[in-house]
Amino acid sequence: MRVLSATEAITPAIDRTKALLQPFALGRWLKLGLVALIAEMSGQFAFPPVGGSQPRHHFDMPLSGAAGGAAILAIALIVVLGLIVSLVLFYLGSRMQLVLMDLVATRTTLVAPAWHRTASRTWRWIGLKVVFFIAACAVIGALGAVSIIFFIRLMPAGNHQPPSAASFALIFVTVFLAVLVVVLVFLFLRDFVLPFILFDDARLGDALHNAVYIARREPGSVVFYFFMKFVLMIAAGIAGEICLALAVLAFGIPTGAIGAALWFLLRQSGPLAHALMYISFALLGVVFLTALVCAILCIASVVLIFYQSYALYFLGGRYPQLGNLLEPPPPPVSGPEFQYNPA
């Protein structure tokens, strides 16, 4: 497979997306959309806030010993359950990142075989993400602490005038750049390091070395790739929002019309007709929400499979083993056997 630039990788990524999703089959689109959405959710740790949205006066109410113990136990259970759910989602998302990459590279839609094929690489990828998460928190936390100290030192002594707007701008730009670097590093790990772990069964050190070697050899191409990915993300996001709005209209107009017709027909009838009307409203709501979820999964299948295809095609020409999966080389041509005749 030849080396593709960031713009040249767009067309084969579109073709790969079409090959996976055509001909249209709703079950396949929903399955791949669910896999892609779960994979996308694994980019962050989602620990639910505990008590942050609760009114403070609730905790100031005097409680008896039994009631206070029950409240503490309930809060502890919520925290533990939230942590368990977050860890399970993080594990499933990490597994699905491997599965999605495998499906796109091998151009297959069978999730179960891909799930088993990628199992041995899971904990290496999870370990790398955990280390990255801890390092990112440490860097952002340190920058936040430095910014706070810097902000306090800028406070004029002897008066209560706030620091200048330039000081706020400097702190904001610093934090913004730090977050941007963290996001870019994570994308680099996912798009350049993970393929070596998955397809080459490489150790973390070897995978990082190979990915960094590609980036150092072609820094301009890699930077332009991330720029193009950001542009494509905006374009795909706008297109997805338009498709979702059209889906809401397509599903909402008929269900709303049916609901309105039931209202005008049954609103002045007896209790039984009212019960039937409200049951019908509930069923229409379930139908609308189900159709909307299906539309979201279908849109996600197109957008996220394209993102994954785009990343693989950009890397494929720089990573021969991946390139051979994306575009298998033609079999060697065997010509007629040559026989030597000394006469």
N, C-alpha and C positions, 0 to 999 in steps of 0.2 A: 504494500500500500504506500502510495506516495505521500509526502509531507504536505499537509493542508494548512493554509493560513486561517486566521480567525474568520474571515469572510467566506473562504472557500468551503469551510466545514458546514455552512448553513444548509446548502442544497442536499448533500447526502444525509444530513440529520433529518431533514423533512422527509426524504425518501424512506429512511429507516422507520420513522414514525408511521408513515402510511403502510409500510410492509407489516408492521405489528398490529395495526388497527383495522386493516382492510382484509376481507369485506366486513362491513359493519355487523357486529353481533353484540347486542346489549349486554349480555352476560360477561363477555370478554372485556368490554370497555369498563364495566363496573368493577370487575376483578382487578384489572390493571390500575384503574384509578384509585382503588382502595390501597393497593400495594404502594403506589407512588405517594399518596397522601401520608400514609404511616411512615414511609421513609423520610419524607420531608419534615415531619414533626420531630425527628430524632436529632435535629441540629441544636436542640437546646434542652436544658433541664427545666422542667416545669414543676416547681414546688408551689403548691397552693398557698396563698396568704392565709395566715391564721390570726383572726382577731383584728386584722387591719381595717376591715370594713364594719366592724361592730361598734355601736355607740359606746362611748367610754362609761356612761352612767350605768350601763348594765353591770359593769364589773365593780361599781362602787356601792351596789346594793348589799346590805348586810345579809349574809348567808349563815345558816346554821352549820354545824360540823358535818352532818350527813349531806346537806345540799351542796356545801362547798366541795366536799370530796367527790360527789357525783359530777359537779361541773368540771373539776380538774380532770377526772377520769374521762369525761366526754371529750374535752379538748385534746387530751393525750391520744385518745383513739382516733380523732380526726387527723391529728398530725401524723400518726403512724400510718393510717390508711392512705393519706395523701402521699406520703413518702413511698409507700409500697406501689401505689398506682403509677407514680412518676417513674420509678425504677423499672417497672414492667413495660411502660410505654417506651422508655429509653432503650431497653433491650430489644423490644420488638421493632422499633424504628431502626436501630442499628442493623438488625438482621435483614430488614426489608431494604435498606440501602444496598447491601450486598446482593440481595435477590433481584432488585430492579436493575442493577448494573449487569448482572449475569443474563437476565432476560433480554436486555437490549443488545448486548454484545453477541449473544448466540441466536438472536431473532427467534425466540420461542416464547410462548405464553403459558407454559406449564409451570406453575408456581411451586408445587410440591417437590419436583426433582431439583429445581434451583435452590430451594430451601435446604435440602440435604447436601447438595454439592458445596454450598458456601458455609456449612456449619463450622468447619475446622478453622476458618479465618475470623470468626466472630469476635472472640475475646481479644485478639490482637487489635482489631479496629476499635472495640470498646475501650480497651486500655489506653490507646492513643488519644481517643477523644476525652477521656477522663483527665489524662495528664494535661492536655491542651486546655480543658476547662479550668483546672486548678491554676495553671500558669496565667490564663487570661484574667481570672478573678484577681490574682495577685498583682498583675500589672495595672489593671484598671483601679483596684483598690489603692495601690501605691500612688497612682496619679491623682486619684480623688483626695487622698490625704495631703499630698503636696499642694494641690490646688486650694484646699481649705486653709492650710498654713499660710500659703501665699496671700490668700484673701484676707486673713486676719491681720497679717503684717501690713497690708495696704490700708487698713482702717486708720484714718487720721487720728492722732493722739489729741485728747483734750476736747474733741467735739464729736458730734454724732452724724456727720456727713458720710454718706456711703462712698465706696470707691468709685472711680470713674467708669464710664461705659467701656473704655478700652480694656480695663482689667477684666470685666465680665466677658468681653469678647475673646480675650486671650485664654481664659479658663475654658470657655465653651469650645474654642477651636482645638485646644489641647485634648479635651475629652473626646470630641468628635473624631479627631485623627486617630486616637487610641482605639476607639470602637471600630473605626474603618479598618485599621490594621488587623484587629482581631478577626473581623469578618473575612477579610481577604486571606488570612492565614488558614482559617477553617475551610474556605473554598479550595484553597491550594491542597490541603490535606485530602479533601474529598475527591477532587477531580484529578489529582496527580499522584498522590501517595496510595490511596485506596486501590486503584487498578493494579498496582504491583503486588499488593497484599492478596488481592482476589485471584488474579490470573496467573501470577508467578509463584504464589504461596511464599512470598518473600518475608523475611524477618523485618521487624520495624526499622532497624538500622539500615538494611539494604534498600528497603522501599523509600525511606527518606533520602538516602544518598542518590538513588536513581532519579527521583523527582527533582531534587535540588540541582543535579547535573543538567537536566533538561532546561530548568529555569536559568541557570548560569550560562548555558550555551546559547540560548535564544531569549534573552531578557525582554527585548522589544516585542517579540511575538507573544510571549506570555502576558505581558502587561496589556497589549492590545486585545488579547483574548478575554481578559477579565473586563475590559471596557466594553467589548462587544456583548459579553454575557449580561452586563448591566443594562445595555441598550435593549437587548432582546427581552430581558425580564420586564422592562417597562412596556414594550410593545405587546408582549404576550399578556401582561396583566391588564392592559387596556382592552385587548381583544376578548379576554376572558370575562371581564366585567360587562362588556357589551352582550356577549352570549348569555351570561347569567341574567341580565336584565330582560333580554328577549324571552328566555325560558320562564321567568316570573310572569311576564305578560301572557305567554302562550298557555301556561297552566292556570294563572290566576283569573283570566277573563272567563273561561268556561265554568270553572268552579264557582266564581263569584256570581255569574249569571244564574247558575242553578240554585245557589243559595238565595239570591234575591227572589227568584220565582217561587221557591218554597215559602219564603217569608210572606209574600203577597197572597199566596194561596191559603196558607194555614194560620196566619197570625190571629184571625178572628174566629177560629174554630174552637172546639172544646179541648179539655186537658189532654186527651189522647193524641189529638192532632198536634198539640204543642210539644208533647214528648217526642213524637215522631219527627217534628221539625228540628228540635235540638239534637236528636241523635243523628239526623242527616247532616246538620252543620258539623258535628264532630267527625263524621266519616269523610265529609268533604275536606275538612282540615287535614286529616290523616293522608288523604289522597294527594293533596297539594304538597304537603311536606315531603312525602315519599318521592313524588316526581321531582321536587326541588333538589333533594339529596342525590337522586340519580343524575340530574343535570350537572351538579357540582362534581360528582365522580367522573362523569364523561369528560367534562372540561379539564379536570385535573389529569386525566389519562393522556390527553393530547399535549397539554403544556409541559408536564413534568417528564414525559417520555421524550419529548423533543429536547428539553434541557439535558437529559442524560445522554441522548444520542449526540448532541452537539459537543459535549465534553469528551466523549469517547472518540469521535472522529478527529477532533483536534489533536488528541494525544496519540491516536492510532498510528499515524505515520512516523512518530517519534519512538514508538514502542512496538517493535516488530511482532511480538506475540499477540498483542491486542489487534494490530493491523490485520494479521492473518485470520483472526476471528471475524472481524468486520467485513473484510474482502478476501475470502480464501483464494490463495494463488491457484492458477490453473494447473491441472495435472501435467506431469512431463509427457511430452509427445514422443512416442517410440516409433522410429522409422523402420523401414525394412532391414532385416538383419543382413549385414554384409558378410559374404563368404569369400575367403581368399582362395583363389585358384592359381597355383604356381604355374600351371601350363599356359 
